Structures are given as structure tokens and as C-alpha cells.
Amino acid sequence: MTPNLSTANHSAIKDTDLVDEYTSSIPHHKPSLYSFRDRDRLYNPLLKQVISLLLRLIPTAPHSYELLLDALLDPLDFDQVCLYFYPQPKEVKEDLAKSEASTRYLLELFHQKGADVSSDDMMYFVAEFQLFYPLVEYLLDPDVEIYAIMDYSPSLLQDFMAKHPDLITVEKFEFLSKYTQDQILEPSHFDKHLQILTMVSVLDFSKQPWGSKLFQYDFSRMYELDDPEYGDQYYALAQVYTHWLGEAPWAWLKPFIADLFDYVIKNFPNRMAYHTENRYIMAFQEIFQDLLGCTGEAWEYAEEVIARPDFMLVDTNEPSSWNLFSNIWLANIPEKEKFFSTHFASLDIKSGLEFPCQYILALMTDEGFLHILIDNKWLVSENLRCWDVKDIVHALKKMTYWDFSVRYMLTELSFYVSSYLLKIDPIKMTSTIYMFSQVYYQKKAIRNLLRDHPSSLGSWRGRIAEFSKELEAAEKGTSGKRRRSFSDA
């Protein structure tokens, strides 16, 4: 078989009938080509010669050559295929990478072999045969119907960029800037385009003259095309913009964001509502909560928005609005004293109601705002008297992240530490809702204190350590009850 095919290589055979004959004869040659009892013998010099020859031919040869290679590789798994592919000369790999037919063949091949798309072997395979950019192009090509490739390509591309950023060239993505908005908004293209745009947000496009064209989305144009067929396009696009906030120049992102915000603020008084199904509000919230965590021009825009007379950051008319604020990254907010006095000074912390308590708990996540709350006497015993016990324990847990607040808690809030943090409630211990429960916060707080702040505990150290043991024993005694409760539910 091999000598004839070798001769065929030199004469550039076009006799597909002969190739088909080789393909059909492979089952009769399995004993000489493969050994299923000895893995090492799967690396057969004869098989190596034929596979090497076919890899040289398939970039320009008829499809029948791919079928012959398929038949030869059929008994092999992905790792075994790599034994034959990796030693190929550099020029062979480059020729395969230049051929659209060859790259498609390789992409289909590793799917057929059930390769783990996140494995190091797969990453190496993609790098060796330069398959990254073909994958990107196929994902966006409406004429490509390799559904197997479409299923796994986004995750494969994402993993590859994370593991091999040095192999990615920004200039290669200029083709993304050449799509018009109408082309991008086509239902068959929209999701795939956004997947790619999200994926490349880890790259620096700021120096590319075409970079701004990646963000040519016009809110008014999208609104004109508003149709159920487009589904959640606003929300999907908002998720992409959040990936780019802080990465792309603000001037590129502002036009769409500003138009979206103006529309939502004007038309939806309940824009801060939690669990809304309105896709405009969802898009607004997705961007807004990340925008407040930005710096520079993006923060300046956010500051301008929340200063508008018709915008309420603390919306007393929307009881669930604290949920949105609790997801905001507060560390980058400048002039925290001014921000606090402007938006939170009127909160009735003494009431113990969920609305003010949850805003306070959200502020306590940030060291700067926690300093303000302590310095301004907000977190004193009298103010917490009407709070729910779980919220008190949650607040104490938040104080266990910094030395200054640990010391404050153990001196100024010692009653709550003794009465709630270091006390086991048998009813709470058997609760089937464990995550974010009172016991959950107790356990986190005790761990933080003993692990991170032993020198700040003073005379409390022994008592806290003893309670840690009691809590662990109580948990072991009730874990079976919780499991039975879950199984009964």
C-alpha cells in the first residue's frame, strides 16, 4: 500500500478511485497497522509514514484523501493521534494552517476524538497547528455548518487566550471592526459576535486606529429594530460592555451607554427594582453596578448620572433597590465622605427595617465606608438594638476583615459579640437553609478572627477559640439532621 501511495505523491495523483480502494482495504490491514493489546505498538512506523504523507497531501488533494486519513485514524484516540501529528515538520504544519479545508478537517477531527477542550494537550494542538484564528472565523461565518465546532469553540477560544496570550495578535481581529451594526444584529450572527467581543476584552485595542469601530452600537437603531426575534439583545450587549469597562477608552463605550441610561431613567421609575424581567432595566443595571466601580472618565459619568434630580441611588420607593447597590464595587469611589453624606445620611438605621439595614451592610463591605460608619457613630449598640439577629451577626462578620474594626467590635459592641456571635442557637443549627444563614456568618466570622487577627483579640482569644470548638461539635451533631431534612424535602 505505501509504495504506491508514495509514488502517487510524486506524480500528484488524481486517481480518487485508487484512494477509495486503499480506504476500503484498511479493515483488512488492522493486524499490521494496530495492536490493541499493547498501547506502545499503536505507534507503528508504517502508519507513521502513511499519515505523514497524507498530511502533506490533504491541503490541496481531493476529499477522498481526508477519508483515507479518517479511516487510518479511526481506531486511535486523541492522545494517540497526537503521537503521529506532533512530530510533523514545521512546513507541513504551516501548509495545513494555510488551507481552509485542512483546518476544518483538524477542527472536526479533535471533536470526533472527544478531546477535552480545556486540556493542555488541546491547547498545544491548537497552538501547533495555528487553529485559533480559523476557529474565530468559523464561529462568525454564516456558511459554516460544522455544528460540532460551534458547540465547543467559544470555551476553547476563551481557555486558549487565558493560557497563551503571548500567541495572540491584536491586529488579527481587525475584521471584527468591518461588520456593520445591521450585520451584527442579525439573529444568526449576534450571539456569536458578542462571544468573540467578550473573549477579546483581555486584549489592548486602544492603540488600534480601528478599535473604536468595535463599539459602533447605536441604541436608537437597536430600538427601531426592537422585535421579539432579537430577544434579550440589550442585556446581552450590556454584559459585553461590562467586560470592557476599564479596558477600552471610555469615549468608545459612552455613546451606547449614555443613550441607554437616558432612555431607562426617563421611562422606568422602577429601574432599581430587583429581579426585573424588563430587558432595558436589566441592561441598565448590568452596566450601572460596574460603572460605579470604575475610575477616571467612566466614574465622572456615573457621578453625573447619580447627581441627576430624577435619579435616586437610595430609592425609598423601591424596597428591593438595595440588592442592586449590594453588588457594586465600592473601593474606587472617591470622596467617600461626600458620597455617604449625599446618599445615605437620611437612612433610619435604628428602625431595624430591611431597607436601611441592607444598605448599611453593603457599605460595610468597603474599608473606607466602614471607617465612616464607625467614626460617625452609626454602628453603636443603641442603633443596632432593633436589628434582626441574623443581620447583626452579618454586620459583626463584616467587621472581622480589618484590625481596626475587630478592635472596635470587641470593645464597643461586646454585648452583641457575647449574645449573638458567640452563642449557639439550636433552632438555627438545624435550619435547612445554610448558605448566608446566621450560622454561616458565625462560622465565617470566627474563622476570620482566629486566622487573620489573633493579635487583636486580647482577652477574647481563648473564649473565641473555645466557641469555635463548640460550633464545630454542634455542626457535626446537626449535619445529619440537615441531610435528612433535605432528603425529605
C-alpha positions in Angstrom: 0.0 0.0 0.0 2.7 2.5 1.0 4.9 2.3 -2.1 2.1 3.1 -4.5 0.8 6.0 -2.4 4.4 7.3 -2.2 4.7 7.2 -5.9 1.4 8.9 -6.1 2.7 11.8 -4.0 5.5 12.5 -6.5 3.2 12.4 -9.5 0.4 14.3 -7.8 -2.2 11.5 -8.4 -5.7 12.4 -9.1 -7.0 8.8 -9.2 -9.5 9.0 -6.4 -10.8 5.5 -7.2 -7.4 4.2 -6.1 -7.5 6.2 -2.9 -11.0 4.9 -2.2 -9.7 1.4 -2.8 -7.0 2.0 -0.2 -9.6 3.3 2.2 -11.9 0.3 1.9 -8.9 -2.1 2.4 -7.8 -0.7 5.7 -10.0 -3.0 7.8 -8.1 -5.9 6.3 -4.7 -4.4 7.3 -5.6 -3.7 11.0 -3.3 -6.5 12.4 -0.3 -4.9 10.7 -1.3 -1.3 11.5 -2.5 -1.5 15.0 -2.1 -3.6 18.2 -4.9 -3.1 20.7 -3.1 -5.2 23.4 0.0 -3.0 23.5 -0.6 0.8 23.6 3.0 1.5 22.7 2.7 -0.6 19.5 0.0 1.8 18.3 2.9 3.9 17.2 3.6 2.0 14.0 6.4 3.2 11.7 4.3 2.1 8.7 1.3 4.0 9.9 3.5 7.0 10.7 4.8 7.0 7.1 1.3 6.9 5.6 -0.2 9.5 7.9 2.8 11.9 7.3 2.3 11.5 3.6 -1.4 12.2 3.8 -0.9 15.3 5.9 1.3 16.7 3.2 -1.4 16.0 0.5 -4.7 17.0 2.1 -4.2 20.8 1.8 -4.6 20.5 -2.0 -5.8 17.0 -2.6 -9.4 15.8 -3.2 -11.7 15.0 -0.3 -11.1 11.2 -0.7 -7.6 11.7 0.8 -9.2 13.0 4.0 -11.5 10.0 4.1 -8.4 7.8 3.8 -6.8 9.6 6.7 -10.0 9.3 8.7 -10.1 5.6 8.2 -6.5 5.3 9.3 -7.1 7.4 12.5 -10.4 5.8 13.3 -9.1 3.3 16.0 -6.9 5.9 17.7 -8.0 8.3 20.5 -6.9 11.9 20.6 -3.6 11.3 22.5 -2.6 8.6 20.0 -3.4 10.8 17.1 -1.1 13.4 18.6 1.8 10.9 18.6 1.6 11.0 14.8 0.8 14.6 14.3 3.2 16.4 16.6 6.5 15.2 15.0 5.5 16.6 11.6 7.9 19.1 10.1 7.2 22.8 10.6 6.4 23.3 6.9 3.8 20.6 6.9 2.0 22.3 9.9 2.2 25.7 8.2 0.7 24.3 5.0 -2.1 22.7 6.9 -2.8 26.0 8.7 -3.0 27.9 5.4 -5.6 25.6 3.9 -9.2 26.3 4.9 -10.2 22.7 4.1 -7.3 21.3 6.3 -8.1 23.5 9.3 -11.7 22.4 9.1 -10.6 18.8 9.0 -8.4 19.2 12.0 -11.1 21.0 14.0 -13.6 18.3 13.2 -11.0 15.6 14.0 -10.4 16.6 17.6 -14.2 16.9 18.2 -14.7 13.3 16.8 -12.0 12.1 19.2 -13.8 13.5 22.2 -10.8 15.7 23.2 -11.1 17.7 26.4 -11.2 21.2 25.1 -9.7 22.7 28.3 -6.8 20.2 28.5 -3.2 21.2 28.0 -3.0 18.8 25.1 -5.8 20.5 23.3 -4.2 23.9 23.9 -0.9 22.6 22.5 -2.7 21.1 19.5 -4.4 24.4 18.7 -1.1 26.3 19.0 0.9 23.8 16.9 -1.5 23.8 14.0 -2.4 27.5 14.3 -6.1 26.8 14.7 -7.0 29.7 16.9 -7.9 32.2 14.2 -9.7 29.7 12.0 -11.9 28.9 15.0 -12.7 32.6 15.4 -13.6 33.0 11.7 -15.6 29.8 11.6 -17.6 30.9 14.6 -18.7 34.0 12.8 -19.0 32.5 9.3 -22.7 32.1 8.4 -21.8 29.5 5.7 -20.0 27.2 8.2 -22.3 24.4 9.3 -19.9 22.4 11.4 -22.2 22.4 14.4 -19.8 20.3 16.4 -17.2 23.1 16.1 -19.8 25.7 17.1 -20.7 23.9 20.3 -17.2 24.0 21.8 -15.3 26.8 20.1 -16.3 29.6 22.5 -15.0 27.8 25.6 -11.9 26.6 23.7 -11.1 30.1 22.5 -11.6 31.5 25.9 -9.3 28.9 27.5 -6.6 29.4 24.8 -6.5 33.1 25.3 -6.2 32.7 29.0 -3.3 30.2 28.7 -1.5 31.6 25.7 -2.0 35.4 25.5 1.5 35.7 24.1 0.4 33.8 20.9 -2.5 36.2 20.2 -2.0 39.2 17.8 -4.4 42.1 18.3 -4.2 43.1 14.6 -5.7 39.8 13.6 -9.0 40.9 14.9 -9.4 44.0 12.7 -12.0 42.0 10.7 -14.4 42.5 13.7 -14.4 46.2 13.0 -15.6 45.8 9.5 -19.0 44.4 10.4 -21.9 46.9 10.2 -24.3 47.2 13.1 -27.1 45.7 10.9 -24.9 42.7 10.2 -24.0 42.2 13.8 -27.7 42.4 14.8 -28.7 39.6 12.5 -30.1 36.9 14.8 -27.8 34.3 13.3 -24.8 36.4 14.0 -25.5 38.5 17.1 -24.7 36.0 19.9 -21.6 34.7 18.2 -20.2 38.2 17.6 -20.7 39.1 21.2 -19.0 35.9 22.4 -15.9 36.9 20.4 -16.1 40.6 21.6 -16.3 39.4 25.2 -13.4 37.0 24.7 -11.0 39.6 23.3 -11.7 42.1 26.1 -8.5 40.9 27.7 -6.5 42.4 24.8 -5.4 46.1 24.4 -7.1 47.6 21.4 -6.6 51.2 22.5 -3.7 51.8 20.0 -5.5 50.4 17.0 -7.0 53.1 14.7 -10.0 50.8 14.1 -10.5 50.0 17.7 -13.5 52.3 18.3 -15.4 50.6 15.5 -15.8 47.5 17.7 -18.3 49.6 19.6 -20.5 51.1 16.9 -23.7 50.1 18.5 -26.4 52.8 18.2 -29.1 52.5 20.8 -31.7 54.3 18.7 -31.1 52.0 15.8 -31.5 49.0 18.0 -34.6 50.4 19.5 -36.1 50.8 16.0 -35.4 47.2 15.4 -37.0 46.2 18.7 -38.6 42.8 18.0 -39.2 39.6 19.9 -36.9 38.0 17.4 -34.0 39.9 19.0 -34.9 38.7 22.5 -32.5 39.9 25.2 -30.1 41.7 22.9 -29.9 44.8 25.1 -29.0 42.8 28.2 -26.5 40.6 26.2 -24.8 43.7 24.9 -24.7 45.3 28.3 -22.9 42.2 29.6 -20.3 42.7 26.9 -19.8 46.4 27.8 -19.2 45.5 31.5 -16.3 43.3 30.3 -14.8 46.3 28.5 -15.4 48.9 31.2 -11.9 50.0 32.4 -10.3 48.2 29.5 -11.4 50.2 26.4 -11.3 54.0 26.2 -14.4 55.4 27.8 -15.1 57.5 24.7 -15.7 54.3 22.8 -18.2 53.0 25.2 -20.0 56.1 26.3 -22.4 56.7 23.2 -24.4 53.5 23.7 -24.3 53.6 27.5 -25.4 57.2 27.7 -28.3 56.7 25.3 -29.4 53.6 27.2 -29.2 55.3 30.6 -31.1 58.4 29.3 -33.9 56.1 28.0 -34.2 54.0 31.1 -34.0 56.9 33.6 -36.7 58.7 31.6 -39.1 55.8 31.1 -38.7 53.4 34.0 -39.1 54.7 37.6 -38.6 51.2 38.9 -35.1 51.0 37.3 -33.5 49.9 40.6 -36.0 47.1 41.1 -34.6 43.6 41.9 -35.4 40.6 39.7 -37.0 42.6 37.0 -37.7 41.0 33.6 -37.6 44.2 31.6 -34.6 43.8 29.4 -33.9 47.6 29.2 -33.7 47.8 33.0 -31.6 44.6 33.1 -29.2 46.2 30.6 -29.1 49.4 32.6 -28.4 47.6 35.9 -25.7 45.3 34.4 -23.7 48.3 33.4 -24.6 50.7 36.3 -23.3 48.4 39.0 -19.9 48.0 37.2 -19.8 51.7 36.3 -19.7 52.8 39.9 -16.6 50.7 40.4 -14.7 52.4 37.6 -12.2 55.3 37.8 -11.5 58.4 35.6 -14.0 59.5 33.0 -16.2 56.5 33.5 -16.6 57.4 37.2 -17.2 61.0 36.3 -20.1 60.0 34.1 -21.5 57.7 36.8 -21.2 60.6 39.3 -23.1 62.9 36.9 -25.9 60.3 36.5 -26.5 59.7 40.2 -26.5 63.5 40.8 -29.5 64.0 38.5 -32.7 65.2 40.2 -34.7 62.3 38.7 -32.2 59.6 39.8 -32.3 58.1 43.3 -29.4 55.8 44.3 -31.2 55.0 47.5 -34.7 54.6 46.2 -37.1 54.6 49.1 -40.0 53.9 46.6 -38.4 50.7 45.6 -37.8 48.4 48.6 -35.7 45.9 46.7 -33.2 48.6 45.4 -30.6 47.7 48.0 -30.0 44.4 46.1 -28.5 46.3 43.2 -26.3 48.5 45.4 -25.0 45.5 47.3 -23.4 44.2 44.1 -21.4 47.4 43.4 -17.6 47.5 43.9 -17.2 50.4 46.3 -13.4 50.6 46.6 -12.8 53.0 43.8 -15.4 55.6 44.8 -13.6 58.8 45.5 -14.6 61.3 48.2 -16.4 58.7 50.2 -17.4 61.1 53.0 -19.2 63.3 50.5 -20.7 60.3 48.7 -22.0 58.9 52.0 -23.5 62.2 53.3 -25.2 62.8 50.0 -26.9 59.5 49.6 -27.1 57.7 52.9 -27.3 60.3 55.7 -31.1 60.0 55.9 -31.2 56.3 56.4 -33.0 55.3 59.6 -30.5 52.8 60.9 -32.4 52.5 64.2 -35.6 51.2 62.7 -34.1 47.7 62.0 -36.1 47.6 58.8 -34.6 45.6 55.9 -34.2 48.6 53.6 -31.8 50.7 55.6 -30.1 47.7 57.2 -29.1 46.1 53.9 -27.7 49.4 52.6 -25.6 49.7 55.7 -24.4 46.1 55.3 -23.5 46.8 51.7 -21.4 49.8 52.8 -19.6 47.8 55.5 -18.1 45.7 52.7 -15.7 48.5 52.0 -13.0 49.5 54.5 -13.4 53.2 53.8 -17.1 53.3 54.3 -16.8 51.1 57.4 -14.4 53.7 58.8 -17.0 56.4 58.1 -19.8 54.4 59.8 -17.7 53.9 62.9 -16.3 57.4 63.1 -19.8 58.9 62.7 -21.2 56.7 65.5 -23.6 54.8 63.2 -22.5 51.4 64.4 -23.2 51.8 68.1 -25.2 49.4 70.4 -28.2 51.7 70.5 -28.6 51.8 66.7 -28.4 48.0 66.3 -31.0 47.2 69.1 -33.9 46.7 66.7 -31.9 44.8 64.0 -32.7 41.2 63.1 -30.3 38.8 64.8 -29.0 37.4 61.5 -28.3 41.0 60.3 -26.4 41.8 63.5 -24.3 38.6 63.1 -23.8 39.5 59.4 -22.6 43.0 60.4 -20.2 41.5 63.0 -18.8 39.2 60.4 -18.1 42.1 58.1 -16.1 43.7 60.9 -13.7 40.7 61.1 -11.9 41.7 57.9 -9.8 44.6 59.4 -7.9 45.1 62.6 -9.4 48.5 63.3 -13.0 47.1 63.1 -12.1 43.9 65.1 -10.9 46.1 67.9 -13.9 48.3 67.7 -16.3 45.4 67.6 -14.8 43.7 70.7 -14.8 46.9 72.8 -17.9 48.9 71.6 -20.2 46.0 70.5 -19.1 43.4 73.1 -22.7 42.8 74.1 -23.6 41.7 70.6 -20.4 39.6 70.3 -21.3 37.7 73.5 -25.0 37.5 73.0 -25.2 36.6 69.3 -21.8 35.9 67.7 -20.6 33.5 70.4 -23.9 31.9 71.1 -25.3 28.7 69.6 -29.0 28.8 68.6 -30.1 25.1 68.3 -33.0 26.1 66.0 -30.7 27.9 63.6 -28.3 25.0 63.7 -30.9 22.6 62.2 -32.1 25.0 59.5 -32.0 23.5 56.0 -31.1 27.0 54.6 -27.4 27.1 55.5 -25.8 29.4 52.9 -25.9 33.1 54.1 -27.7 32.0 57.3 -26.9 33.2 60.8 -24.7 30.1 61.5 -22.9 30.6 58.2 -22.0 34.2 59.2 -20.9 33.0 62.6 -18.6 30.4 61.2 -17.0 32.8 58.8 -16.5 35.4 61.5 -14.9 33.0 63.9 -12.6 31.7 61.3 -11.5 35.2 60.2 -10.9 36.3 63.8 -8.7 33.3 64.7 -6.9 33.0 61.4 -6.3 36.7 60.5 -6.4 38.7 63.7 -5.1 36.7 66.7 -3.1 39.6 68.0 -6.1 41.9 68.1 -8.3 39.5 70.2 -6.7 40.2 73.5 -8.6 38.5 76.4 -11.3 37.4 73.9 -8.9 34.9 72.2 -9.5 32.0 74.5 -13.2 32.4 74.5 -13.5 32.7 70.7 -11.2 29.6 70.3 -13.4 27.6 72.7 -16.6 28.7 70.9 -15.1 27.6 67.6 -14.8 24.1 69.0 -18.4 24.2 70.3 -19.7 25.4 67.0 -17.8 22.6 65.1 -19.2 20.0 67.5 -22.7 21.4 67.2 -22.4 21.4 63.4 -21.4 17.7 63.4 -24.3 16.9 65.6 -26.8 18.6 63.3 -25.4 17.8 59.9 -27.2 14.5 59.8 -30.5 16.3 60.6 -29.9 18.8 57.8 -29.2 16.0 55.4 -32.4 14.2 56.4 -34.4 17.4 56.0 -33.0 18.0 52.5 -33.8 14.4 51.5 -37.4 14.7 52.9 -38.0 18.0 51.0 
